[in-house]
Amino acid sequence: MSKRISRFTRREFIVAGSAGVAAVAAAPGSLFAAQTGDGAVPARLSIGYWLGSARLPRIADWREPDNGSNQVVDAASLVQGDFEFLRGGVQVNVVGMPPSLRPTGLRSLDVRAHFNADLDGGTDLVPFGAWSYRNDGVEKVSPGVRFHMPIKPETGLVFSMETESERTGRLRGVRPGGGEFARKEAVASISLSGDGPKLLRGVYFLAISDSAVAWSDYEFRMRSNATGSHELVRMGGSRGAAAEFPYVVVTLDHGAER
């Protein structure tokens, strides 16, 4: 059975619904196409996991100030995923970037969730544009979004991220002359077993980078700032330094939201 990664816009997904993916994909002139962005530089999609979040009775309460642990680990270090997800699928909540996280020079960031679809005798991974950030002088931030994803043992959950940043590292909101930008994109899966990130209930962090993020160097805790939000903070010191790389918070729970 072949496997392809195809392009499918968020608007088309909402209009078609998950049951209508195959019909839209098969239509002549649809936007399904091999996805390798022009000029995009391959990168790594690193995935971290908030270890204490597994104990939350409701993942929706992850913003509460104390869940017993601030520890963050590489999701690939988890021993095994939760096979209970095979029964009812996964309730995905793409929260987005923390309010105070606006990395210098970041022009855009897109997160896509890739759905399994049986098409033309093979299996396509059909991307759904779940969340986005734009800064062309004015910031445009998507609201969080919740949706259900079925899961197959052989693929797990597949996510991709694409960013565009100023090459010169100029101040946020200032476009350099000539429009010189660097684009990166990466894809990764969260699976039930194997060597990669494992699937459990809880809070995950998706970060695109040139090399693997040292997740154990960070904690996820409340910061004493204007937003009063949870953020990834480098360990050490009383205040800690916030992570400077772009990352997106995603929560995963069993089936329908509990």
C-alpha positions in Angstrom: 0.0 0.0 0.0 1.4 3.4 -1.0 1.5 6.4 1.3 1.6 10.0 0.1 1.5 13.3 1.8 -1.0 15.7 0.1 -2.1 19.3 0.6 -5.6 20.1 1.9 -6.6 23.5 3.1 -8.4 24.2 6.4 -11.4 25.7 4.6 -11.8 22.6 2.4 -11.6 20.3 5.4 -14.3 22.2 7.3 -16.6 22.2 4.3 -16.1 18.5 3.5 -15.9 17.1 7.0 -13.7 14.1 7.8 -16.1 11.8 6.1 -15.9 13.9 2.9 -12.1 14.0 2.6 -12.0 11.2 0.0 -14.6 12.9 -2.2 -12.9 16.3 -2.2 -9.5 14.7 -2.9 -10.8 12.7 -5.8 -12.3 15.8 -7.5 -10.4 17.1 -10.6 -8.4 20.2 -9.9 -8.3 19.8 -6.1 -5.4 21.1 -4.1 -3.9 17.6 -3.4 -0.3 17.6 -4.5 3.0 16.4 -3.3 4.1 18.8 -0.6 7.7 20.0 -0.8 7.6 23.8 -0.5 9.6 25.8 -3.0 12.8 27.0 -1.3 11.9 25.4 2.0 14.8 24.1 4.1 14.2 20.7 5.7 14.4 20.9 9.5 13.6 18.9 12.6 10.2 18.9 14.3 11.1 18.3 17.9 8.3 17.2 20.3 8.4 17.7 24.0 5.9 16.5 26.7 4.8 18.0 30.0 5.3 15.0 32.3 3.0 16.1 35.0 0.1 16.7 32.6 -0.8 13.0 32.5 -2.3 13.3 36.0 -4.8 16.0 35.1 -8.4 14.8 35.4 -9.3 17.1 32.5 -6.7 18.1 30.0 -8.8 21.3 29.5 -7.6 22.4 33.0 -3.9 22.4 32.0 -3.7 26.1 32.6 -4.3 25.6 36.4 -1.2 26.8 38.3 -0.3 23.5 40.0 -0.5 20.0 38.6 2.2 18.5 40.7 5.1 18.8 38.3 6.7 21.3 35.9 9.0 18.7 34.3 9.4 18.6 30.5 10.9 15.6 28.7 11.6 14.6 25.1 8.4 12.8 24.0 10.7 10.1 22.4 12.0 9.2 25.9 8.6 8.0 26.9 8.6 4.2 27.2 5.3 3.4 25.5 2.2 5.0 24.3 -1.4 4.5 25.5 -3.1 1.9 23.3 -6.5 3.0 24.7 -6.4 5.7 21.9 -7.1 2.9 19.3 -10.6 2.6 20.7 -11.9 6.1 20.4 -9.2 8.1 18.6 -7.6 11.3 19.9 -9.2 14.6 20.9 -6.7 17.2 19.6 -6.6 20.8 20.9 -4.1 23.0 19.1 -3.7 25.9 21.6 -1.1 27.9 19.8 1.9 29.9 20.9 1.9 31.4 24.4 0.7 35.0 24.3 4.1 36.5 25.2 6.1 34.3 22.8 6.8 36.2 19.6 10.3 35.2 18.4 12.2 38.0 16.8 12.1 37.8 13.0 9.3 35.2 12.8 7.1 36.1 9.9 4.8 33.1 9.7 4.2 29.7 11.4 1.7 27.0 10.2 0.8 23.8 12.0 -0.9 21.0 10.1 -2.4 17.8 11.3 -2.3 15.0 8.7 -5.3 12.6 8.5 -5.2 9.1 7.0 -7.4 8.8 4.0 -7.7 5.7 1.7 -7.5 7.0 -1.9 -6.9 5.4 -5.2 -5.9 2.1 -3.7 -3.3 3.7 -1.4 -3.2 5.7 1.8 -2.8 9.5 1.7 -1.8 11.6 4.7 -4.1 14.6 4.1 -3.0 17.8 5.9 -5.5 20.0 7.7 -4.3 23.6 8.4 -5.0 23.7 12.1 -3.3 26.9 13.4 -1.3 29.8 12.0 0.6 32.9 12.9 1.3 35.8 10.6 3.3 39.0 11.1 3.6 41.3 8.1 3.8 44.4 10.3 0.5 43.5 12.0 0.2 40.3 14.0 -2.5 37.9 13.0 -3.0 34.9 15.3 -5.4 32.0 14.8 -7.7 31.0 17.7 -7.2 27.6 19.3 -9.0 24.7 17.5 -10.3 21.3 18.7 -10.9 18.3 16.5 -10.9 14.5 16.6 -8.3 12.4 14.9 -8.6 8.6 14.4 -5.3 6.8 14.8 -3.7 3.8 13.1 -1.0 1.8 14.9 1.4 2.1 11.9 1.2 5.9 11.5 0.2 7.3 14.9 -0.6 11.1 14.7 1.3 13.0 12.1 1.9 16.7 12.4 4.0 19.2 10.3 5.1 22.7 10.9 6.3 25.4 8.5 7.9 28.7 9.4 9.2 31.7 7.5 11.6 34.0 9.3 13.7 37.1 8.4 17.2 36.1 7.5 18.7 39.2 9.0 17.1 38.9 12.4 15.7 42.4 12.3 13.3 43.8 14.9 9.8 42.2 15.0 7.4 43.8 12.6 10.1 45.5 10.4 10.4 44.0 7.0 13.9 44.1 5.5 14.4 45.6 2.1 14.3 43.0 -0.7 12.1 40.6 1.4 14.9 38.1 2.3 13.2 35.3 4.3 14.2 31.7 5.3 11.5 29.0 5.1 11.7 25.8 7.1 9.3 22.8 7.2 9.4 19.5 9.1 7.1 16.6 9.8 7.0 14.1 12.7 4.6 11.5 14.2 3.5 10.7 17.7 3.1 7.0 17.9 2.1 4.2 20.3 5.5 2.5 20.1 8.9 2.6 18.5 11.8 5.0 18.8 10.0 8.3 18.2 7.6 10.4 20.3 5.0 8.4 22.2 1.3 9.1 22.5 -0.1 9.7 26.0 -2.8 12.0 27.4 -1.3 15.4 28.2 0.3 18.5 26.9 2.8 18.4 24.1 5.1 21.1 22.6 5.9 21.2 18.8 9.0 23.1 17.9 10.8 23.4 14.6 14.6 23.7 14.8 17.8 22.8 13.0 18.7 20.3 15.8 16.9 18.5 18.5 15.6 20.7 21.4 17.0 19.7 24.8 13.6 19.5 26.4 14.9 18.4 29.8 16.6 21.9 30.1 13.1 23.4 30.4 10.2 23.5 32.8 6.6 24.4 31.9 5.3 26.8 34.6 3.6 30.1 35.3 5.8 33.1 34.8 5.5 36.4 36.7 4.7 38.5 33.6 1.8 40.5 32.3 0.1 37.5 30.7 0.5 35.2 33.8 0.6 32.2 31.4 2.3 28.9 31.4 5.5 29.0 29.4 8.6 26.9 28.7 11.3 28.3 31.0 14.9 27.3 31.0 15.8 25.7 34.3 18.1 27.5 36.7 17.7 30.8 38.6 14.7 32.1 40.4 13.0 33.6 37.4 14.4 31.6 34.5 14.6 32.6 30.9 11.8 31.9 28.5 12.4 29.7 25.5 13.4 31.8 22.5 12.5 29.3 19.8 9.0 29.2 18.3 6.8 26.4 19.8 3.1 25.5 19.7 1.2 23.9 22.6 -1.0 20.9 21.7 -3.1 18.8 24.1 -4.1 15.2 23.4 -6.9 13.4 25.2 -8.9 10.2 24.7 -11.8 10.4 22.2 -14.3 13.2 23.0 -13.1 15.8 25.4 -13.6 14.7 29.0 
